Each structure stands twice: as C-alpha cells, then as structure tokens.
Amino acid sequence: MFELIPTGTKIPFMKYKMLMILFSSILTFTSLYFILTRGFNFGVDFAGGIELVVRLPKGTTNGAEKLRKSFARIGIKDASVQEFGSQKDKAQEEYIIHFAADFADENVLRNTIEGALSSYAQPGEKLVTGFRFTGLEKAYLTLSKPIPFEELKKQMKNISFGLLEVTNFETFGREASNEYQFTFQSISGLVQRELVKDFPANDGDQVSIQKVDFVGAKVGKDLKLSALLSLFITAVLIFVYIFIRFDLVYAPGVVLSLIHDVTITAGFFSFFRIDFDLTTVAALLTLAGYSINDTIIVYDRIREVAKHLKGKSFEEIINISANQTLSRTIITSGTVFLTALSLWIWGGPVIHGFAYALLIGVIVGTYSSIFIAAPAILFTNWIREREPRTKKAA
C-alpha cells in the first residue's frame, strides 16, 4: 500500500541541496581539470603496445626488479612491471609487463622498407603501397610493381624489425598481386629465451610466458573513439528514455546526474593514475545503468507522491520521496558496494579497474540521485511554472 506520510526519521535532504551542489561542482571541475591536464594512464587497449604475463620460478626474490633489468638488457627500458595474482604462493609468482611496441609501428616500417627499395623506384614513384601486421607473428607487404624475389628477399634481411625476428619471407596470393608475407618468431618465445638467462630453473620449474596481448597504435586510437562514442550514445538514449517515461522536467536531471557520476569516477582514475582500459569503460557503462536505475526509483516515487500531496511544495514532495526510498537505497547501494569491494580485494589485478570504478561510482551515484538529480527537477519545474501558459497548453 502506498504510504502518504513516511514513517521513521524525516531527513530534510533539500535543506542541504546548495551545499551538496557546491561540493559536487568542486569535485566535478577538479576531476575535469585532472582529466584535461594529466589525462589517463591508458592500458594496452588504448595506449597500444605489448602486454605479457610472466611466471617466474618458485623462490625467485626481487622478481620485479630483476625483470626490469632483464627487459632493459633486451632493449626495452620503459617496461612497466606489476605483480599479478597472489604472491603468497611462490610457485604461482606472476607479473604483468607492459611496454610500447614502437618497433611494430606500421608507418615507420613502411617508410624503412620504402627507403631500402628506393633503387627500384622511379623518381616520385611510391613503391610500397601497403604494409600491415596481423598480430605479432605475421606481416604483409604490397608493392606497386614486381621485383625479382631473391633480390627482394636479400633486401628484407637487412631491415631491422626490433624484437621481431624474421623466420620466413615468401610470396603471398597471386603472383600479379605483388604481395609478400613475413613470418616472425613468436614474441613470447623470444622473450622467454632471453629471460631464461637471468632466471635459472628451480627443481624443474622455469620462467614461462603465460599470455601475450598486442594492440597496435591505430587500433588503440580507434578503441578510444569507440569508448567515447559509446558513453555519448548511452547518455542520449537515457535522455530519450526518461523523456518518454516521465517528461522534459525530469530528463535534464538524469543526464546531469549521469555526467556528474562518470566525470568524477573518471577523475579518480586520472588523479591516482590507475590503468584505464576497456574493462574500465565497461565499468563506467555499468555505473551509468546503476546510477540511472537508482535515480528512476527516486523519480518514480516523486511522481507518485506529487499526485497525492498536491498541496505541498515540490521541495517537500522531494524530501518525502527521498525518505520513503532511503532504506531501499541503503540496502541496494550497500550490497553493490560490498560486492565491488570483494572483487577489488580478491579479484586480482585484471579486474581491479572494474571494481575500483564501481566502488567510487556507487558512492557518487547514490548521493547524486538525491542531491543532483532531484534539485534539477526543482530548477526545471521552476522554469516551467514561470513560462506564460495558454488555456490550450494548461
């Protein structure tokens, strides 16, 4: 049965609306400042590069420091080394290593190959029409005209591909296509071969590469654009949904609350330099859905209360509605928070970004439903009441 007068504690939420709006404004603009000036610590999904999961022999001491030295010896001086999983079980001691894949830059290699084959090109002729990687084990070269294969193969042997070692070079497809295929030794095999020199086996347990991820710079850039576009489309669709579900008085508050929650959560990632990757974007979209759901619960109650208490001011109606949904909000938000906290503590580094975003987002999203979305209704309702209304409009 619908409850006209809330029981229990009556908290005058709207009494503190200006204080909370000021607090949220400072937090939002501070987050924007860090996002615009410091940016994000993009993971391999967005920054591009190579990410390895390395398992060291049991009993290895100072593993992270030794790994940095090993990669520096290989020629990778800016490798980021992070502990992975639980370090209590030394038989499962693993690390995530991330480093840039500048040696696999398609544009640089295309220009290098073009320079190596310059003697075969006419003045102003573009000989290399295509060069592309497929992962880190194959690459394809396309020329504008044929070159004797043995001469071409000899020229390709003189080109350095950085960490990549060419194991085979052959024609690809039809002869008239002038397309050729490079085959490289796997990066995991190459790195493991070098790491074995610095990490001797212990009781048969030796260093091993558990996982290799590679994202090219162009793909990373496309993923950034897609992630931003997905957040924008989400905001637009939510605005349309709220407009249809309620009316134009309610819709702006929902979008404002959504922007507020996502911006502040992203600001924490920027400030604390936490890895920002596709998992984080998934968390932000999850947060958007959670925040909107919480706001709609409050909005629904405001609309129901407004029908029954027409003599009260809109501010009183919001206070009553917020109090009636308070217990539900505490239980729901508390449950999600504890779940996210469990993921953050025991979920491991792979899911840390997702859990961290939810931890911050649940707190921000819960109070924004009352102190951001609800006051926005007061403002839009005030604007509507000030507009001259004809009899037809009334």
C-alpha positions in Angstrom: 0.0 0.0 0.0 1.3 3.5 -0.9 2.5 5.4 2.1 1.4 9.1 2.1 3.4 10.1 5.2 6.8 8.5 5.6 7.5 6.7 8.9 10.7 7.0 10.9 13.3 9.7 10.5 12.4 12.6 8.2 15.7 13.9 6.8 15.3 17.4 5.1 17.5 16.5 2.2 16.7 19.6 0.2 17.8 21.8 3.1 21.4 20.8 2.2 21.0 20.9 -1.6 23.1 24.1 -2.2 25.9 22.8 0.0 25.9 19.4 -1.8 25.7 21.1 -5.3 28.7 23.3 -4.4 30.6 20.2 -3.2 29.7 18.3 -6.3 30.6 21.2 -8.5 34.1 21.5 -6.9 34.6 17.7 -7.3 33.4 17.7 -10.9 35.5 20.6 -12.0 38.5 19.2 -10.2 38.0 15.9 -12.0 37.8 17.7 -15.3 41.0 19.6 -14.5 42.9 16.4 -13.9 41.4 14.6 -16.9 42.3 17.5 -19.2 45.8 18.2 -17.8 47.1 14.8 -16.7 45.0 12.6 -18.9 44.6 8.9 -18.2 47.1 6.1 -17.6 45.8 4.2 -20.6 46.2 0.4 -20.6 47.3 -1.6 -23.5 43.8 -1.5 -25.0 44.0 2.3 -25.6 47.7 3.1 -25.5 48.7 0.2 -27.7 51.8 -1.9 -27.2 52.5 -5.4 -25.8 51.4 -6.9 -22.5 52.9 -10.1 -21.2 52.1 -12.2 -18.2 55.3 -13.8 -17.0 55.5 -16.6 -14.5 58.8 -16.9 -12.6 60.4 -20.0 -11.0 59.3 -20.6 -7.4 61.5 -19.0 -4.8 62.6 -16.1 -7.0 63.4 -13.0 -4.9 63.2 -9.4 -6.1 61.3 -10.6 -9.2 60.0 -7.2 -10.3 63.4 -5.5 -10.2 65.2 -8.4 -12.0 62.5 -8.4 -14.7 63.1 -4.7 -15.3 66.8 -5.3 -15.7 66.2 -8.2 -18.0 63.9 -6.2 -20.3 66.4 -3.3 -20.3 69.1 -5.7 -21.4 66.8 -6.9 -24.2 66.4 -3.3 -25.3 63.1 -2.4 -23.6 64.0 0.3 -21.0 60.5 1.6 -20.3 58.8 -1.7 -19.4 56.1 -1.4 -16.7 56.2 -4.4 -14.3 53.3 -5.1 -12.0 52.7 -8.0 -9.6 49.9 -10.3 -10.8 47.7 -12.5 -8.6 48.6 -13.7 -5.1 52.2 -13.6 -4.2 51.6 -15.9 -1.2 52.1 -19.0 -3.4 55.6 -18.5 -4.7 55.0 -21.4 -7.2 52.5 -19.1 -8.9 54.6 -15.9 -8.8 53.4 -13.9 -11.9 53.9 -10.4 -13.2 52.3 -8.2 -15.9 54.8 -6.5 -18.1 53.6 -3.7 -20.5 55.8 -1.9 -22.9 55.4 0.2 -26.1 55.6 -1.6 -29.5 57.4 1.1 -31.4 59.3 -1.5 -33.3 56.0 -2.7 -34.7 54.8 0.7 -36.0 53.5 0.1 -39.4 54.1 3.6 -40.8 57.8 3.6 -39.6 58.4 0.1 -41.1 56.7 1.1 -44.3 59.0 4.1 -44.7 62.0 1.9 -43.8 61.2 -0.6 -46.4 60.5 2.2 -49.0 64.0 3.5 -48.3 65.6 0.1 -48.6 63.9 -0.4 -52.0 64.5 3.2 -53.3 66.9 2.0 -56.0 64.0 0.1 -57.7 61.6 3.0 -57.8 61.4 5.8 -60.4 61.6 9.4 -59.1 58.3 10.3 -57.3 57.1 6.7 -57.6 55.5 5.1 -54.4 56.8 1.6 -54.4 55.3 0.3 -51.1 51.5 0.5 -51.4 50.8 -1.4 -48.2 52.3 -2.9 -45.0 50.2 -4.3 -42.2 50.7 -6.5 -39.2 48.3 -9.3 -38.1 49.3 -9.8 -34.5 53.0 -10.1 -33.9 53.6 -13.2 -35.9 52.8 -12.2 -39.5 53.0 -9.1 -41.6 52.1 -8.4 -45.2 53.9 -6.2 -47.8 52.3 -5.0 -51.0 54.4 -3.4 -53.8 53.2 -1.4 -56.8 55.4 -3.4 -59.2 57.3 -6.7 -59.3 60.9 -7.0 -58.0 62.9 -10.2 -58.5 62.1 -12.3 -55.4 65.7 -13.2 -54.5 66.8 -9.6 -54.6 63.8 -8.5 -52.6 64.4 -11.3 -50.0 68.0 -10.1 -49.7 66.9 -6.5 -49.0 64.3 -7.6 -46.4 67.0 -9.5 -44.4 68.9 -6.2 -44.0 65.9 -4.5 -42.3 65.7 -4.5 -38.5 62.3 -5.2 -37.0 63.4 -4.6 -33.4 62.4 -7.5 -31.2 60.8 -9.3 -34.1 63.0 -11.9 -35.8 62.0 -12.8 -39.4 61.9 -16.6 -39.8 60.4 -16.7 -43.3 59.7 -14.4 -46.2 57.6 -15.6 -49.1 55.1 -14.6 -51.8 51.5 -14.4 -50.8 48.4 -14.8 -53.0 48.6 -14.4 -56.8 51.9 -13.5 -58.3 50.4 -10.5 -60.1 49.3 -9.0 -56.7 53.0 -8.3 -55.7 52.1 -9.2 -52.1 54.5 -10.9 -49.7 54.3 -12.4 -46.3 56.7 -12.0 -43.3 56.7 -14.7 -40.6 58.2 -13.7 -37.3 59.4 -15.8 -34.3 56.8 -15.5 -31.6 57.5 -12.7 -29.2 56.8 -15.0 -26.2 59.4 -17.5 -27.4 62.0 -14.7 -28.0 61.4 -13.1 -24.6 61.4 -16.4 -22.7 64.7 -17.4 -24.4 66.2 -14.2 -23.0 64.6 -14.4 -19.6 65.9 -18.0 -19.1 69.4 -16.5 -19.0 68.5 -14.4 -15.9 66.1 -16.7 -14.1 67.6 -20.2 -13.8 65.2 -23.1 -13.3 64.4 -24.3 -9.8 63.5 -28.0 -9.3 62.3 -28.2 -12.9 60.3 -25.0 -12.6 61.4 -22.4 -15.1 60.3 -19.0 -16.3 57.4 -19.0 -18.8 55.2 -16.6 -20.7 51.6 -17.3 -19.8 49.9 -14.7 -22.0 50.7 -12.2 -24.8 48.4 -9.3 -25.9 49.3 -6.9 -28.7 47.3 -3.8 -29.7 48.6 -1.5 -32.5 48.6 2.2 -32.1 45.9 2.7 -34.7 43.6 0.1 -33.1 44.1 1.7 -29.7 43.1 5.1 -31.1 40.0 3.5 -32.7 39.1 1.9 -29.4 39.4 5.3 -27.6 37.0 6.8 -30.1 34.6 3.9 -29.8 34.6 4.1 -26.0 33.9 7.8 -26.0 31.1 7.3 -28.6 29.5 4.5 -26.5 29.3 6.8 -23.5 27.8 9.6 -25.5 25.2 7.4 -27.2 24.3 6.0 -23.7 23.7 9.5 -22.4 21.5 10.4 -25.4 19.5 7.2 -25.2 18.9 7.6 -21.5 17.7 11.2 -22.1 15.2 10.0 -24.6 14.0 7.1 -22.4 13.5 9.5 -19.4 11.7 12.0 -21.6 9.3 9.3 -22.7 9.0 7.6 -19.3 8.4 10.9 -17.4 8.6 14.3 -19.2 11.1 17.1 -20.1 11.1 18.3 -16.5 12.8 15.1 -15.3 15.1 14.3 -18.3 17.8 17.0 -17.8 18.4 15.9 -14.2 19.1 12.4 -15.2 21.6 13.4 -17.8 23.2 15.8 -15.4 23.5 13.1 -12.8 25.0 10.7 -15.4 27.7 13.2 -16.5 28.4 14.0 -12.9 28.9 10.4 -11.9 31.0 9.4 -14.9 33.2 12.5 -14.7 34.0 12.2 -11.0 34.7 8.5 -11.3 37.0 9.1 -14.3 38.7 11.9 -12.4 39.7 9.5 -9.7 41.3 7.3 -12.3 43.2 10.3 -13.7 44.4 11.5 -10.2 45.6 8.1 -8.9 47.0 7.0 -12.3 45.0 3.8 -12.3 45.1 1.8 -15.6 42.3 3.0 -17.9 41.3 0.3 -20.3 38.2 -1.4 -21.9 37.4 -3.0 -18.6 37.1 0.5 -17.1 34.8 1.6 -19.9 32.6 -1.4 -19.2 32.6 -0.4 -15.5 31.6 3.2 -16.4 28.7 1.9 -18.6 27.7 -0.4 -15.8 27.8 2.6 -13.4 25.7 4.6 -15.8 23.0 1.9 -15.7 23.1 1.6 -11.9 23.0 5.3 -11.4 20.1 5.8 -13.7 18.2 2.9 -12.1 18.7 4.5 -8.7 17.6 7.9 -10.0 14.4 6.5 -11.6 13.4 4.9 -8.3 13.5 8.3 -6.7 11.8 10.0 -9.7 9.0 7.4 -9.7 8.3 8.0 -6.0 8.4 11.8 -6.5 5.8 11.4 -9.3 3.5 9.2 -7.1 3.8 11.4 -4.1 3.1 14.5 -6.2 -0.2 13.0 -7.3 -1.4 12.5 -3.7 0.1 15.6 -2.0 -0.8 18.4 -4.4 -1.0 21.0 -1.6 2.7 20.7 -0.6 5.6 22.4 -2.3 7.7 20.5 -4.7 10.7 20.6 -2.3 8.6 19.0 0.5 7.5 16.3 -2.0 11.1 15.5 -2.9 12.0 15.2 0.8 9.1 12.8 1.4 10.0 10.8 -1.6 13.7 10.6 -0.7 12.9 9.4 2.8 10.5 6.8 1.5 13.2 5.3 -0.8 16.0 5.7 1.7 16.0 2.2 3.2 15.9 0.7 -0.3 18.8 2.9 -1.4 20.9 2.0 1.6 20.3 -1.8 1.1 20.9 -1.8 -2.6 23.9 0.5 -2.6 25.4 -1.3 0.4 25.1 -4.6 -1.4 26.7 -3.4 -4.6 29.5 -1.7 -2.6 30.3 -4.8 -0.7 30.3 -6.9 -3.9 32.6 -4.4 -5.6 34.9 -4.3 -2.5 35.2 -8.1 -2.6 36.1 -8.0 -6.3 38.7 -5.3 -5.6 40.3 -7.3 -2.7 40.2 -10.8 -4.0 39.6 -10.4 -7.8 43.2 -9.8 -8.7 44.8 -7.0 -10.9 42.8 -7.9 -14.0 39.5 -6.8 -12.5 40.9 -4.1 -10.2 39.9 -1.3 -12.6 36.3 -2.5 -12.9 35.9 -3.0 -9.1 37.6 0.4 -8.4 35.2 2.2 -10.8 32.2 0.6 -9.1 33.4 1.4 -5.6 33.7 5.1 -6.4 30.7 5.1 -8.7 28.3 3.6 -6.2 29.1 6.2 -3.6 28.9 9.1 -6.1 25.8 7.7 -7.9 23.8 7.2 -4.7 24.1 10.7 -3.5 23.7 12.2 -6.9 20.2 10.7 -7.2 19.1 12.8 -4.3 21.4 15.9 -4.3 21.9 16.4 -8.1 19.0 14.8 -10.0 16.3 15.9 -7.5 17.3 19.6 -7.2 17.5 19.6 -11.1 13.7 18.9 -11.1 13.2 21.9 -8.8 15.0 24.1 -11.3 13.3 22.8 -14.4 9.9 22.8 -12.7 10.6 26.5 -11.6 11.3 27.4 -15.3 8.1 25.7 -16.4 6.0 27.5 -13.9 7.4 30.9 -15.0 6.5 30.3 -18.6 3.3 32.0 -19.8 0.7 29.3 -20.4 -2.2 29.5 -22.7 -5.5 27.8 -21.9 -4.7 25.2 -24.6 -1.3 24.5 -23.0 -2.8 24.3 -19.5 
